[in-house]
Amino acid sequence: MDFSAVELLRVDEGLCVQCMHVGPYDDEPATVDAMRSFAAEQGYAPDFSESRLHHEIYLSDQRKCAPEKLKTVVRHPVKSM
């Protein structure tokens, strides 16, 4: 594999809410809804912008893992309400 286009970036996420989603990628909207509800209950609102984005960190290899066992960290920026 050619990894010449790979680069290491340091990203300051700032204040975020995150959750470990376990299961198929198609089921992530339910996790995102739960995150949004939790954040609101704690006094936070979404804080998306050009520099503050939705992030996913894939911990499982979808080529080797059953969909129901996939692990993905889902992260959203938030701010105090």
The first five atom37 places (N, CA, C, CB, O) and aatype in JSON, in Angstrom:
{
  "aatype": [12, 3, 13, 15, 0, 19, 6, 10, 10, 1, 19, 3, 6, 7, 10, 4, 19, 5, 4, 12, 8, 19, 7, 14, 18, 3, 3, 6, 14, 0, 16, 19, 3, 0, 12, 1, 15, 13, 0, 0, 6, 5, 7, 18, 0, 14, 3, 13, 15, 6, 15, 1, 10, 8, 8, 6, 9, 18, 10, 15, 3, 5, 1, 11, 4, 0, 14, 6, 11, 10, 11, 16, 19, 19, 1, 8, 14, 19, 11, 15, 12],
  "atom_mask": [
    [1, 1, 1, 1, 1],
    [1, 1, 1, 1, 1],
    [1, 1, 1, 1, 1],
    [1, 1, 1, 1, 1],
    [1, 1, 1, 1, 1],
    [1, 1, 1, 1, 1],
    [1, 1, 1, 1, 1],
    [1, 1, 1, 1, 1],
    [1, 1, 1, 1, 1],
    [1, 1, 1, 1, 1],
    [1, 1, 1, 1, 1],
    [1, 1, 1, 1, 1],
    [1, 1, 1, 1, 1],
    [1, 1, 1, 0, 1],
    [1, 1, 1, 1, 1],
    [1, 1, 1, 1, 1],
    [1, 1, 1, 1, 1],
    [1, 1, 1, 1, 1],
    [1, 1, 1, 1, 1],
    [1, 1, 1, 1, 1],
    [1, 1, 1, 1, 1],
    [1, 1, 1, 1, 1],
    [1, 1, 1, 0, 1],
    [1, 1, 1, 1, 1],
    [1, 1, 1, 1, 1],
    [1, 1, 1, 1, 1],
    [1, 1, 1, 1, 1],
    [1, 1, 1, 1, 1],
    [1, 1, 1, 1, 1],
    [1, 1, 1, 1, 1],
    [1, 1, 1, 1, 1],
    [1, 1, 1, 1, 1],
    [1, 1, 1, 1, 1],
    [1, 1, 1, 1, 1],
    [1, 1, 1, 1, 1],
    [1, 1, 1, 1, 1],
    [1, 1, 1, 1, 1],
    [1, 1, 1, 1, 1],
    [1, 1, 1, 1, 1],
    [1, 1, 1, 1, 1],
    [1, 1, 1, 1, 1],
    [1, 1, 1, 1, 1],
    [1, 1, 1, 0, 1],
    [1, 1, 1, 1, 1],
    [1, 1, 1, 1, 1],
    [1, 1, 1, 1, 1],
    [1, 1, 1, 1, 1],
    [1, 1, 1, 1, 1],
    [1, 1, 1, 1, 1],
    [1, 1, 1, 1, 1],
    [1, 1, 1, 1, 1],
    [1, 1, 1, 1, 1],
    [1, 1, 1, 1, 1],
    [1, 1, 1, 1, 1],
    [1, 1, 1, 1, 1],
    [1, 1, 1, 1, 1],
    [1, 1, 1, 1, 1],
    [1, 1, 1, 1, 1],
    [1, 1, 1, 1, 1],
    [1, 1, 1, 1, 1],
    [1, 1, 1, 1, 1],
    [1, 1, 1, 1, 1],
    [1, 1, 1, 1, 1],
    [1, 1, 1, 1, 1],
    [1, 1, 1, 1, 1],
    [1, 1, 1, 1, 1],
    [1, 1, 1, 1, 1],
    [1, 1, 1, 1, 1],
    [1, 1, 1, 1, 1],
    [1, 1, 1, 1, 1],
    [1, 1, 1, 1, 1],
    [1, 1, 1, 1, 1],
    [1, 1, 1, 1, 1],
    [1, 1, 1, 1, 1],
    [1, 1, 1, 1, 1],
    [1, 1, 1, 1, 1],
    [1, 1, 1, 1, 1],
    [1, 1, 1, 1, 1],
    [1, 1, 1, 1, 1],
    [1, 1, 1, 1, 1],
    [1, 1, 1, 1, 1]
  ],
  "atom_positions": [
    [[0.83, -1.18, 0.0], [0.0, 0.0, 0.0], [0.88, 1.25, 0.0], [-0.95, 0.0, 1.21], [1.94, 1.29, 0.63]],
    [[0.41, 2.23, -0.7], [1.13, 3.5, -0.77], [0.57, 4.45, 0.28], [1.02, 4.13, -2.2], [-0.57, 4.91, 0.16]],
    [[1.35, 4.74, 1.31], [0.92, 5.63, 2.37], [1.55, 7.03, 2.25], [1.28, 5.03, 3.72], [1.58, 7.77, 3.22]],
    [[2.03, 7.38, 1.08], [2.71, 8.66, 0.9], [1.78, 9.86, 1.12], [3.31, 8.73, -0.49], [2.25, 10.95, 1.43]],
    [[0.47, 9.67, 0.96], [-0.47, 10.78, 1.14], [-0.95, 10.9, 2.59], [-1.67, 10.59, 0.22], [-1.71, 11.81, 2.93]],
    [[-0.51, 10.0, 3.44], [-0.92, 10.02, 4.84], [-0.21, 11.15, 5.57], [-0.64, 8.67, 5.53], [0.98, 11.39, 5.35]],
    [[-0.94, 11.85, 6.43], [-0.33, 12.9, 7.23], [-0.87, 12.81, 8.66], [-0.61, 14.3, 6.62], [-1.99, 12.37, 8.88]],
    [[-0.06, 13.23, 9.59], [-0.44, 13.26, 10.99], [-0.9, 14.67, 11.33], [0.73, 12.81, 11.9], [-0.17, 15.64, 11.12]],
    [[-2.11, 14.76, 11.87], [-2.66, 16.05, 12.24], [-2.95, 16.07, 13.73], [-3.95, 16.36, 11.42], [-3.41, 15.07, 14.3]],
    [[-2.68, 17.17, 14.35], [-3.07, 17.37, 15.74], [-4.29, 18.28, 15.71], [-1.89, 17.98, 16.6], [-4.25, 19.38, 15.16]],
    [[-5.38, 17.81, 16.31], [-6.63, 18.56, 16.29], [-7.05, 18.84, 17.73], [-7.74, 17.79, 15.52], [-7.16, 17.91, 18.54]],
    [[-7.28, 20.1, 18.04], [-7.8, 20.47, 19.35], [-9.31, 20.44, 19.25], [-7.27, 21.87, 19.82], [-9.92, 21.36, 18.7]],
    [[-9.91, 19.4, 19.76], [-11.36, 19.2, 19.62], [-12.17, 20.21, 20.42], [-11.74, 17.79, 20.05], [-13.28, 20.55, 20.03]],
    [[-11.64, 20.68, 21.53], [-12.43, 21.54, 22.4], [-13.47, 20.7, 23.13], [0.0, 0.0, 0.0], [-13.33, 19.48, 23.23]],
    [[-14.49, 21.35, 23.63], [-15.54, 20.68, 24.39], [-16.38, 19.82, 23.45], [-16.42, 21.71, 25.13], [-16.89, 20.3, 22.44]],
    [[-16.52, 18.54, 23.8], [-17.26, 17.6, 22.95], [-18.09, 16.65, 23.79], [-16.29, 16.81, 22.06], [-17.84, 16.47, 24.98]],
    [[-19.06, 16.05, 23.16], [-19.75, 14.89, 23.71], [-19.39, 13.74, 22.77], [-21.35, 15.12, 23.81], [-19.37, 13.9, 21.55]],
    [[-19.09, 12.58, 23.37], [-18.74, 11.44, 22.54], [-19.36, 10.18, 23.1], [-17.21, 11.29, 22.43], [-19.69, 10.1, 24.28]],
    [[-19.49, 9.19, 22.22], [-20.1, 7.93, 22.6], [-19.47, 6.8, 21.79], [-21.64, 7.97, 22.39], [-19.09, 6.99, 20.64]],
    [[-19.37, 5.65, 22.41], [-18.92, 4.44, 21.71], [-20.15, 3.81, 21.08], [-18.17, 3.43, 22.67], [-21.02, 3.29, 21.78]],
    [[-20.23, 3.83, 19.77], [-21.31, 3.18, 19.05], [-20.86, 1.75, 18.74], [-21.69, 3.96, 17.72], [-19.79, 1.53, 18.17]],
    [[-21.68, 0.79, 19.12], [-21.4, -0.61, 18.81], [-22.51, -1.1, 17.91], [-21.27, -1.48, 20.12], [-23.68, -1.09, 18.29]],
    [[-22.14, -1.54, 16.72], [-23.12, -2.03, 15.76], [-22.86, -1.48, 14.38], [0.0, 0.0, 0.0], [-21.86, -0.81, 14.15]],
    [[-23.79, -1.76, 13.45], [-23.62, -1.32, 12.07], [-23.63, 0.21, 11.96], [-24.71, -1.91, 11.19], [-24.26, 0.91, 12.75]],
    [[-22.93, 0.7, 10.96], [-22.89, 2.14, 10.71], [-24.29, 2.7, 10.47], [-21.98, 2.44, 9.52], [-24.57, 3.84, 10.85]],
    [[-25.16, 1.93, 9.84], [-26.52, 2.4, 9.55], [-27.32, 2.7, 10.81], [-27.25, 1.36, 8.72], [-28.32, 3.41, 10.75]],
    [[-26.89, 2.16, 11.95], [-27.6, 2.38, 13.22], [-27.07, 3.59, 13.99], [-27.5, 1.15, 14.08], [-27.57, 3.89, 15.07]],
    [[-26.07, 4.28, 13.46], [-25.47, 5.42, 14.16], [-26.44, 6.57, 14.43], [-24.32, 5.94, 13.37], [-26.27, 7.24, 15.45]],
    [[-27.44, 6.83, 13.6], [-28.35, 7.94, 13.92], [-28.99, 7.83, 15.3], [-29.42, 8.02, 12.87], [-29.22, 8.85, 15.95]],
    [[-29.29, 6.63, 15.76], [-29.86, 6.47, 17.1], [-28.85, 6.87, 18.16], [-30.31, 5.01, 17.33], [-29.22, 7.47, 19.17]],
    [[-27.58, 6.56, 17.95], [-26.53, 6.95, 18.89], [-26.38, 8.47, 18.9], [-25.19, 6.29, 18.52], [-26.24, 9.07, 19.96]],
    [[-26.41, 9.08, 17.73], [-26.3, 10.53, 17.63], [-27.48, 11.2, 18.34], [-26.24, 10.97, 16.14], [-27.3, 12.2, 19.04]],
    [[-28.69, 10.67, 18.18], [-29.86, 11.22, 18.87], [-29.68, 11.12, 20.38], [-31.14, 10.49, 18.44], [-30.02, 12.06, 21.11]],
    [[-29.16, 10.0, 20.87], [-28.93, 9.82, 22.31], [-27.88, 10.82, 22.81], [-28.48, 8.37, 22.61], [-28.02, 11.38, 23.9]],
    [[-26.84, 11.04, 22.02], [-25.81, 12.01, 22.38], [-26.4, 13.41, 22.48], [-24.66, 11.98, 21.37], [-26.11, 14.15, 23.42]],
    [[-27.21, 13.76, 21.5], [-27.82, 15.1, 21.46], [-28.73, 15.29, 22.69], [-28.64, 15.28, 20.15], [-28.71, 16.35, 23.31]],
    [[-29.5, 14.28, 23.02], [-30.38, 14.36, 24.19], [-29.57, 14.48, 25.48], [-31.29, 13.13, 24.27], [-29.89, 15.3, 26.34]],
    [[-28.53, 13.67, 25.61], [-27.68, 13.71, 26.8], [-27.05, 15.09, 26.95], [-26.59, 12.63, 26.73], [-27.06, 15.66, 28.04]],
    [[-26.51, 15.62, 25.88], [-25.86, 16.93, 25.93], [-26.85, 18.0, 26.37], [-25.25, 17.3, 24.55], [-26.53, 18.84, 27.22]],
    [[-28.06, 17.98, 25.82], [-29.08, 18.97, 26.18], [-29.45, 18.85, 27.66], [-30.33, 18.8, 25.3], [-29.61, 19.86, 28.34]],
    [[-29.58, 17.63, 28.14], [-29.91, 17.4, 29.55], [-28.82, 17.95, 30.48], [-30.12, 15.91, 29.82], [-29.09, 18.35, 31.61]],
    [[-27.59, 17.97, 29.99], [-26.46, 18.45, 30.78], [-26.21, 19.96, 30.59], [-25.2, 17.68, 30.41], [-25.3, 20.52, 31.2]],
    [[-27.03, 20.6, 29.74], [-26.91, 22.04, 29.54], [-26.02, 22.44, 28.38], [0.0, 0.0, 0.0], [-25.47, 23.54, 28.37]],
    [[-25.86, 21.56, 27.39], [-25.01, 21.86, 26.23], [-25.81, 21.81, 24.94], [-23.84, 20.86, 26.16], [-26.81, 21.1, 24.83]],
    [[-25.34, 22.56, 23.97], [-25.96, 22.62, 22.64], [-24.91, 22.28, 21.6], [-26.59, 24.02, 22.37], [-23.72, 22.46, 21.84]],
    [[-25.33, 21.78, 20.43], [-24.37, 21.51, 19.36], [-23.6, 22.77, 18.99], [-25.09, 20.95, 18.12], [-24.13, 23.88, 19.07]],
    [[-22.35, 22.6, 18.58], [-21.49, 23.73, 18.23], [-20.71, 23.42, 16.94], [-20.5, 24.05, 19.39], [-19.48, 23.43, 16.93]],
    [[-21.44, 23.15, 15.87], [-20.81, 22.81, 14.6], [-20.42, 24.08, 13.84], [-21.75, 21.95, 13.74], [-21.15, 25.07, 13.86]],
    [[-19.28, 24.03, 13.18], [-18.81, 25.12, 12.33], [-17.81, 24.53, 11.34], [-18.16, 26.29, 13.18], [-17.63, 23.31, 11.29]],
    [[-17.17, 25.39, 10.55], [-16.18, 24.9, 9.59], [-14.99, 24.24, 10.29], [-15.68, 26.04, 8.7], [-14.34, 23.36, 9.73]],
    [[-14.71, 24.67, 11.52], [-13.57, 24.11, 12.24], [-13.97, 23.12, 13.33], [-12.76, 25.23, 12.86], [-13.12, 22.43, 13.88]],
    [[-15.25, 23.04, 13.62], [-15.74, 22.11, 14.65], [-16.74, 21.18, 13.99], [-16.4, 22.87, 15.88], [-17.88, 21.56, 13.71]],
    [[-16.3, 19.95, 13.75], [-17.05, 19.01, 12.93], [-17.39, 17.72, 13.67], [-16.28, 18.69, 11.69], [-16.84, 17.42, 14.72]],
    [[-18.3, 16.96, 13.08], [-18.61, 15.6, 13.51], [-17.37, 14.74, 13.2], [-19.9, 15.03, 12.77], [-16.8, 14.84, 12.12]],
    [[-16.96, 13.92, 14.17], [-15.83, 13.02, 13.94], [-16.23, 11.59, 14.29], [-14.61, 13.45, 14.77], [-17.02, 11.36, 15.2]],
    [[-15.67, 10.66, 13.55], [-15.84, 9.25, 13.86], [-14.46, 8.61, 13.89], [-16.76, 8.54, 12.81], [-13.62, 8.86, 13.02]],
    [[-14.24, 7.79, 14.9], [-12.99, 7.06, 15.02], [-13.34, 5.58, 14.93], [-12.23, 7.4, 16.38], [-14.01, 5.03, 15.82]],
    [[-12.9, 4.95, 13.88], [-13.24, 3.55, 13.63], [-12.24, 2.64, 14.34], [-13.26, 3.25, 12.11], [-11.05, 2.64, 14.02]],
    [[-12.73, 1.89, 15.3], [-11.86, 1.0, 16.08], [-11.85, -0.42, 15.53], [-12.3, 0.99, 17.52], [-10.98, -1.21, 15.89]],
    [[-12.79, -0.73, 14.67], [-12.9, -2.08, 14.1], [-12.62, -2.03, 12.61], [-14.3, -2.68, 14.37], [-12.86, -1.02, 11.94]],
    [[-12.13, -3.14, 12.1], [-11.91, -3.29, 10.66], [-13.16, -3.92, 10.06], [-10.62, -4.17, 10.35], [-13.44, -5.09, 10.3]],
    [[-13.92, -3.14, 9.3], [-15.18, -3.64, 8.75], [-15.0, -4.84, 7.82], [-15.89, -2.54, 8.02], [-15.96, -5.55, 7.53]],
    [[-13.79, -5.04, 7.34], [-13.54, -6.2, 6.48], [-13.41, -7.48, 7.29], [-12.27, -5.98, 5.66], [-13.54, -8.58, 6.74]],
    [[-13.15, -7.36, 8.6], [-12.89, -8.53, 9.43], [-13.87, -8.69, 10.59], [-11.49, -8.46, 9.98], [-13.79, -9.66, 11.34]],
    [[-14.77, -7.75, 10.74], [-15.65, -7.73, 11.92], [-17.11, -7.82, 11.48], [-15.41, -6.44, 12.75], [-17.51, -7.21, 10.49]],
    [[-17.89, -8.59, 12.22], [-19.32, -8.66, 11.96], [-19.94, -7.29, 12.21], [-20.01, -9.76, 12.84], [-19.55, -6.6, 13.16]],
    [[-20.9, -6.87, 11.39], [-21.49, -5.54, 11.54], [-22.0, -5.25, 12.95], [-22.62, -5.38, 10.58], [-21.85, -4.13, 13.44]],
    [[-22.58, -6.23, 13.62], [-23.13, -6.0, 14.96], [-22.05, -5.81, 16.02], [-24.02, -7.16, 15.35], [-22.36, -5.44, 17.16]],
    [[-20.78, -6.06, 15.67], [-19.68, -5.91, 16.62], [-18.76, -4.73, 16.29], [-18.86, -7.18, 16.66], [-17.78, -4.49, 17.0]],
    [[-19.07, -3.98, 15.23], [-18.25, -2.82, 14.88], [-18.26, -1.8, 16.01], [-18.76, -2.17, 13.58], [-19.3, -1.54, 16.61]],
    [[-17.1, -1.22, 16.3], [-16.99, -0.2, 17.33], [-16.5, 1.1, 16.7], [-16.02, -0.66, 18.47], [-15.48, 1.14, 16.01]],
    [[-17.27, 2.16, 16.95], [-16.96, 3.48, 16.41], [-17.15, 4.52, 17.5], [-17.85, 3.8, 15.19], [-18.2, 4.57, 18.13]],
    [[-16.14, 5.36, 17.72], [-16.3, 6.5, 18.62], [-16.9, 7.63, 17.8], [-14.93, 6.92, 19.29], [-16.33, 8.04, 16.78]],
    [[-18.04, 8.14, 18.24], [-18.71, 9.26, 17.57], [-18.53, 10.48, 18.47], [-20.25, 8.95, 17.31], [-18.82, 10.43, 19.66]],
    [[-18.07, 11.57, 17.89], [-17.75, 12.78, 18.67], [-18.37, 14.02, 18.02], [-16.23, 12.96, 18.79], [-18.22, 14.25, 16.82]],
    [[-19.08, 14.81, 18.84], [-19.69, 16.06, 18.37], [-19.27, 17.22, 19.25], [-21.22, 15.95, 18.35], [-19.22, 17.08, 20.47]],
    [[-18.95, 18.36, 18.65], [-18.62, 19.55, 19.43], [-19.86, 20.13, 20.09], [-17.94, 20.61, 18.55], [-20.94, 20.13, 19.5]],
    [[-19.69, 20.63, 21.32], [-20.8, 21.25, 22.04], [-20.33, 22.53, 22.72], [-21.39, 20.28, 23.07], [-19.13, 22.78, 22.85]],
    [[-21.31, 23.33, 23.15], [-21.03, 24.55, 23.91], [-22.09, 24.68, 24.99], [-21.01, 25.83, 22.98], [-23.17, 24.1, 24.88]],
    [[-21.78, 25.43, 26.03], [-22.76, 25.66, 27.09], [-23.93, 26.46, 26.56], [-22.11, 26.39, 28.29], [-23.76, 27.34, 25.72]],
    [[-25.12, 26.14, 27.05], [-26.32, 26.89, 26.63], [-26.47, 28.11, 27.5], [-27.59, 26.01, 26.7], [-27.42, 28.89, 27.32]]
  ]
}
